[in-house]
Amino acid sequence: MNQSDQPLEDIRVIRKLMEESSRFLSLSGLSGIIAGVAGLAGAVIAHLIITGNSPHSDWYLRPLAGGEAGTAATVKLFFAMAVVLIVAFSGAVILSSRKAKMGGLKAWTPVTRRMLVSLLIPLAAGGLFILFTVKAVPASVTAASSLIFYGVAMMSAGKFTLGEIHWLGVLEVMTGLACLLLPQYTIYLWAIGFGVIHICYGLFMHLRYRG
């Protein structure tokens, strides 16, 4: 290396160290694919629960937890969605930790903690909003809320990790808004938001960052 090139190399090293200390860079694209597959499975299960409970073709215009039967169906839905969330989160933790270890990085750092806090606050707010309104608002609004709050959580966490997470959040918010505009397609848009978009994101990340 020429002496004239040394300052540029030093700048690259310093920039890399600063980036690694301020952002979590070990997110695994495979975890996005797992989350997407789990989201699609969750959408299918939700469709079966909803159609099995409601004889109305316009169920999306009625509250999910309306009446005793509706409350029972909502409990089943929440349980199914909790399983989907656990599978997706577990996949992200395991695969991202493995990727960090392979790259010689620490998975649990102050940046990781800040990212998780930024992620969990909007998710918790969204979960409480849904619980408080599930008996009062149409099912399409409940589904749209889950997409929108999840998107906001991704955008918030994106400040501490790869920039693609921010745009994943933007797409989720846009899908949630589409759910409000096209309530008759609620279950399909939900499947697109939590399933298809995640799979496409995961494939893109896996091919771009090789992990």
C-alpha positions as a Markdown table, in Angstrom:
| # | Residue | x | y | z |
|---|---|---|---|---|
| 1 | Met | 0.0 | 0.0 | 0.0 |
| 2 | Asn | 1.3 | 3.4 | -0.9 |
| 3 | Gln | 1.8 | 6.0 | 1.8 |
| 4 | Ser | -0.6 | 8.3 | 0.0 |
| 5 | Asp | -3.3 | 5.6 | 0.4 |
| 6 | Gln | -2.8 | 5.2 | 4.1 |
| 7 | Pro | -5.0 | 8.1 | 5.2 |
| 8 | Leu | -7.9 | 6.8 | 3.1 |
| 9 | Glu | -7.6 | 3.4 | 4.6 |
| 10 | Asp | -7.5 | 4.8 | 8.1 |
| 11 | Ile | -10.7 | 6.7 | 7.4 |
| 12 | Arg | -12.4 | 3.5 | 6.1 |
| 13 | Val | -11.3 | 1.7 | 9.3 |
| 14 | Ile | -12.5 | 4.5 | 11.6 |
| 15 | Arg | -15.8 | 4.7 | 9.7 |
| 16 | Lys | -16.3 | 0.9 | 10.0 |
| 17 | Leu | -15.6 | 1.0 | 13.8 |
| 18 | Met | -18.0 | 3.9 | 14.3 |
| 19 | Glu | -20.7 | 2.2 | 12.3 |
| 20 | Glu | -20.2 | -1.1 | 14.2 |
| 21 | Ser | -20.4 | 0.8 | 17.6 |
| 22 | Ser | -23.6 | 2.7 | 16.7 |
| 23 | Arg | -25.6 | 0.1 | 14.6 |
| 24 | Phe | -26.5 | -3.5 | 14.9 |
| 25 | Leu | -25.2 | -5.0 | 11.6 |
| 26 | Ser | -25.8 | -8.7 | 12.2 |
| 27 | Leu | -29.5 | -9.1 | 11.2 |
| 28 | Ser | -30.0 | -12.3 | 9.3 |
| 29 | Gly | -32.0 | -12.3 | 6.0 |
| 30 | Leu | -33.0 | -15.9 | 6.7 |
| 31 | Ser | -34.8 | -14.7 | 9.8 |
| 32 | Gly | -36.9 | -12.4 | 7.6 |
| 33 | Ile | -37.9 | -15.4 | 5.5 |
| 34 | Ile | -38.8 | -17.4 | 8.6 |
| 35 | Ala | -40.9 | -14.5 | 9.8 |
| 36 | Gly | -42.7 | -14.3 | 6.5 |
| 37 | Val | -43.5 | -18.0 | 6.3 |
| 38 | Ala | -44.8 | -17.8 | 9.9 |
| 39 | Gly | -46.8 | -14.7 | 8.9 |
| 40 | Leu | -48.4 | -16.5 | 6.0 |
| 41 | Ala | -49.3 | -19.5 | 8.2 |
| 42 | Gly | -50.8 | -17.1 | 10.7 |
| 43 | Ala | -52.9 | -15.5 | 8.0 |
| 44 | Val | -54.3 | -18.8 | 6.9 |
| 45 | Ile | -55.1 | -19.8 | 10.5 |
| 46 | Ala | -56.7 | -16.4 | 11.1 |
| 47 | His | -58.8 | -16.8 | 8.0 |
| 48 | Leu | -60.0 | -20.2 | 9.2 |
| 49 | Ile | -60.8 | -18.9 | 12.7 |
| 50 | Ile | -62.7 | -15.9 | 11.4 |
| 51 | Thr | -64.7 | -17.6 | 8.6 |
| 52 | Gly | -65.5 | -20.5 | 11.0 |
| 53 | Asn | -66.8 | -18.1 | 13.6 |
| 54 | Ser | -68.6 | -15.5 | 11.5 |
| 55 | Pro | -71.4 | -16.4 | 9.0 |
| 56 | His | -71.2 | -12.8 | 7.6 |
| 57 | Ser | -69.3 | -12.2 | 4.4 |
| 58 | Asp | -68.7 | -8.6 | 5.6 |
| 59 | Trp | -67.0 | -9.8 | 8.8 |
| 60 | Tyr | -64.3 | -7.2 | 8.3 |
| 61 | Leu | -66.8 | -4.4 | 9.0 |
| 62 | Arg | -67.7 | -5.9 | 12.4 |
| 63 | Pro | -65.6 | -6.0 | 15.6 |
| 64 | Leu | -63.6 | -9.2 | 16.1 |
| 65 | Ala | -64.7 | -9.6 | 19.7 |
| 66 | Gly | -68.4 | -8.9 | 19.2 |
| 67 | Gly | -70.5 | -11.2 | 21.4 |
| 68 | Glu | -69.5 | -14.3 | 23.3 |
| 69 | Ala | -68.5 | -16.3 | 20.2 |
| 70 | Gly | -66.5 | -13.4 | 18.9 |
| 71 | Thr | -64.6 | -13.1 | 22.1 |
| 72 | Ala | -63.7 | -16.8 | 22.0 |
| 73 | Ala | -62.6 | -16.5 | 18.4 |
| 74 | Thr | -60.5 | -13.4 | 19.3 |
| 75 | Val | -58.7 | -15.4 | 22.1 |
| 76 | Lys | -57.8 | -18.0 | 19.5 |
| 77 | Leu | -56.6 | -15.4 | 17.1 |
| 78 | Phe | -54.4 | -13.7 | 19.7 |
| 79 | Phe | -53.0 | -17.1 | 20.7 |
| 80 | Ala | -52.2 | -17.9 | 17.1 |
| 81 | Met | -50.6 | -14.5 | 16.5 |
| 82 | Ala | -48.6 | -14.8 | 19.7 |
| 83 | Val | -47.1 | -18.1 | 18.4 |
| 84 | Val | -46.3 | -16.4 | 15.1 |
| 85 | Leu | -44.6 | -13.6 | 16.9 |
| 86 | Ile | -42.6 | -16.0 | 19.1 |
| 87 | Val | -41.5 | -18.0 | 16.1 |
| 88 | Ala | -40.4 | -14.9 | 14.2 |
| 89 | Phe | -38.6 | -13.3 | 17.1 |
| 90 | Ser | -36.9 | -16.6 | 18.0 |
| 91 | Gly | -35.7 | -17.0 | 14.4 |
| 92 | Ala | -34.3 | -13.5 | 14.4 |
| 93 | Val | -32.5 | -13.9 | 17.7 |
| 94 | Ile | -30.9 | -17.3 | 16.9 |
| 95 | Leu | -29.9 | -16.6 | 13.3 |
| 96 | Ser | -28.7 | -13.0 | 14.0 |
| 97 | Ser | -26.7 | -14.3 | 17.0 |
| 98 | Arg | -25.1 | -17.0 | 14.8 |
| 99 | Lys | -24.3 | -14.4 | 12.1 |
| 100 | Ala | -22.7 | -12.1 | 14.7 |
| 101 | Lys | -20.6 | -14.9 | 16.1 |
| 102 | Met | -19.4 | -16.0 | 12.6 |
| 103 | Gly | -18.4 | -12.3 | 12.0 |
| 104 | Gly | -16.5 | -12.1 | 15.2 |
| 105 | Leu | -19.0 | -9.6 | 16.6 |
| 106 | Lys | -21.0 | -9.4 | 19.9 |
| 107 | Ala | -24.7 | -9.9 | 19.4 |
| 108 | Trp | -25.7 | -8.3 | 22.8 |
| 109 | Thr | -24.4 | -4.8 | 23.0 |
| 110 | Pro | -25.7 | -1.4 | 24.2 |
| 111 | Val | -26.8 | -0.7 | 20.6 |
| 112 | Thr | -28.8 | -4.0 | 20.6 |
| 113 | Arg | -30.5 | -2.9 | 23.8 |
| 114 | Arg | -31.4 | 0.5 | 22.3 |
| 115 | Met | -32.7 | -1.2 | 19.1 |
| 116 | Leu | -34.9 | -3.5 | 21.1 |
| 117 | Val | -36.3 | -0.7 | 23.2 |
| 118 | Ser | -37.1 | 1.3 | 20.1 |
| 119 | Leu | -38.8 | -1.8 | 18.6 |
| 120 | Leu | -40.7 | -2.8 | 21.7 |
| 121 | Ile | -42.3 | 0.5 | 22.7 |
| 122 | Pro | -44.3 | 0.9 | 19.5 |
| 123 | Leu | -45.2 | -2.8 | 19.5 |
| 124 | Ala | -46.4 | -2.6 | 23.1 |
| 125 | Ala | -48.4 | 0.6 | 22.3 |
| 126 | Gly | -50.0 | -1.2 | 19.3 |
| 127 | Gly | -50.8 | -4.3 | 21.3 |
| 128 | Leu | -52.5 | -2.2 | 24.0 |
| 129 | Phe | -54.4 | -0.2 | 21.4 |
| 130 | Ile | -55.7 | -3.4 | 19.8 |
| 131 | Leu | -56.7 | -4.8 | 23.2 |
| 132 | Phe | -58.6 | -1.7 | 24.1 |
| 133 | Thr | -60.4 | -1.3 | 20.8 |
| 134 | Val | -61.0 | -4.9 | 19.6 |
| 135 | Lys | -64.6 | -4.8 | 20.8 |
| 136 | Ala | -65.4 | -1.4 | 19.4 |
| 137 | Val | -63.7 | -1.1 | 15.9 |
| 138 | Pro | -64.2 | -3.1 | 12.7 |
| 139 | Ala | -61.9 | -6.1 | 12.2 |
| 140 | Ser | -60.3 | -4.3 | 9.3 |
| 141 | Val | -59.2 | -1.5 | 11.6 |
| 142 | Thr | -57.8 | -4.0 | 14.1 |
| 143 | Ala | -55.8 | -5.7 | 11.3 |
| 144 | Ala | -54.6 | -2.4 | 9.9 |
| 145 | Ser | -53.5 | -1.2 | 13.3 |
| 146 | Ser | -51.3 | -4.3 | 13.7 |
| 147 | Leu | -49.6 | -3.6 | 10.4 |
| 148 | Ile | -49.2 | 0.2 | 11.1 |
| 149 | Phe | -47.8 | -0.2 | 14.6 |
| 150 | Tyr | -45.5 | -2.9 | 13.5 |
| 151 | Gly | -44.3 | -0.7 | 10.7 |
| 152 | Val | -43.7 | 2.2 | 13.0 |
| 153 | Ala | -41.7 | -0.2 | 15.3 |
| 154 | Met | -39.5 | -1.3 | 12.4 |
| 155 | Met | -38.9 | 2.4 | 11.4 |
| 156 | Ser | -38.0 | 3.2 | 15.0 |
| 157 | Ala | -35.6 | 0.3 | 15.3 |
| 158 | Gly | -34.1 | 1.1 | 11.9 |
| 159 | Lys | -32.1 | 3.9 | 13.4 |
| 160 | Phe | -29.9 | 1.4 | 15.2 |
| 161 | Thr | -29.5 | -1.2 | 12.5 |
| 162 | Leu | -29.4 | -1.7 | 8.7 |
| 163 | Gly | -31.2 | 1.0 | 6.7 |
| 164 | Glu | -33.4 | -1.6 | 4.9 |
| 165 | Ile | -35.3 | -2.2 | 8.2 |
| 166 | His | -36.6 | 1.4 | 7.9 |
| 167 | Trp | -38.0 | 0.8 | 4.4 |
| 168 | Leu | -39.5 | -2.5 | 5.6 |
| 169 | Gly | -41.4 | -0.4 | 8.2 |
| 170 | Val | -42.5 | 2.0 | 5.5 |
| 171 | Leu | -44.0 | -0.8 | 3.4 |
| 172 | Glu | -45.8 | -2.3 | 6.5 |
| 173 | Val | -47.3 | 1.1 | 7.3 |
| 174 | Met | -48.4 | 1.5 | 3.6 |
| 175 | Thr | -50.0 | -2.0 | 3.7 |
| 176 | Gly | -51.9 | -1.1 | 6.9 |
| 177 | Leu | -53.2 | 2.1 | 5.3 |
| 178 | Ala | -54.3 | 0.0 | 2.2 |
| 179 | Cys | -56.1 | -2.2 | 4.6 |
| 180 | Leu | -58.2 | 0.8 | 5.8 |
| 181 | Leu | -58.9 | 1.8 | 2.2 |
| 182 | Leu | -59.8 | -1.7 | 1.0 |
| 183 | Pro | -61.3 | -3.5 | 4.0 |
| 184 | Gln | -62.8 | -6.3 | 1.9 |
| 185 | Tyr | -59.2 | -7.4 | 1.2 |
| 186 | Thr | -58.2 | -7.3 | 4.9 |
| 187 | Ile | -57.0 | -10.9 | 5.3 |
| 188 | Tyr | -55.0 | -10.8 | 1.9 |
| 189 | Leu | -53.3 | -7.5 | 2.8 |
| 190 | Trp | -52.5 | -8.8 | 6.2 |
| 191 | Ala | -50.9 | -11.9 | 4.5 |
| 192 | Ile | -49.0 | -9.6 | 2.2 |
| 193 | Gly | -47.8 | -7.4 | 5.0 |
| 194 | Phe | -46.6 | -10.0 | 7.4 |
| 195 | Gly | -45.9 | -12.7 | 4.9 |
| 196 | Val | -45.0 | -11.8 | 1.4 |
| 197 | Ile | -43.2 | -8.5 | 2.2 |
| 198 | His | -41.1 | -10.3 | 4.9 |
| 199 | Ile | -40.1 | -13.1 | 2.6 |
| 200 | Cys | -39.1 | -10.7 | -0.2 |
| 201 | Tyr | -37.2 | -8.6 | 2.4 |
| 202 | Gly | -35.4 | -11.7 | 3.8 |
| 203 | Leu | -34.4 | -12.9 | 0.3 |
| 204 | Phe | -33.0 | -9.5 | -0.5 |
| 205 | Met | -31.1 | -9.2 | 2.7 |
| 206 | His | -29.7 | -12.8 | 2.4 |
| 207 | Leu | -28.5 | -12.2 | -1.1 |
| 208 | Arg | -27.1 | -8.7 | -0.4 |
| 209 | Tyr | -25.4 | -9.5 | 3.0 |
| 210 | Arg | -24.9 | -13.3 | 2.6 |
| 211 | Gly | -26.6 | -14.2 | 5.8 |
